[in-house]
Amino acid sequence: MNLVEEKPSEDLTPHIRCSDNCDPNKLGSDQSCLRRIHEALQHYQTLLGSDVFAEVGGPDPSPVATLQGALAQLTSLIQQDGSFTEGSAAPLQQSQPWERPVLRHRILHQLRSFSAVMARVFAHSARNTLSP
């Protein structure tokens, strides 16, 4: 089964694009990649705090709260390197209870994919920085 969005052109999910200059040679001199990563981390923090995840409970601290904390730490680390201002996230529409499990799955899948790309950017950059 495939879930098709009614308006895919209105997908506000941040993506790293080629034009963001996330290659290791430009990462230190061009802030567009770090800005895009910062924007995406803020986006996912907002989503994790939305009504989609409100009913996801669990032991203290909940997995969602732990994930939000990790994203906040990453955001602050990137904030220290660049002078990014706190952007205003796109307003979230209230979700219906029946669609929340699907939205949670989709959001977590997108976050996992974005995290993999972000990890590759930083791992590749670190490897080039540490090389003699």
Buried (B, 14 or more C-beta within 10 A) or exposed (E): EEEEEEEEEEEEBBEBEEEBBBBBEBBEEBBBBBBBBBBBBBBBBBBBBBBBBEEBEEEEEEEBBEBBEEBEEBBEEBBEEBEBEEEEBEEEEEBEEEEBEEBBEBBBEBBEEBBEEBEEBBEBBEEEEEEE
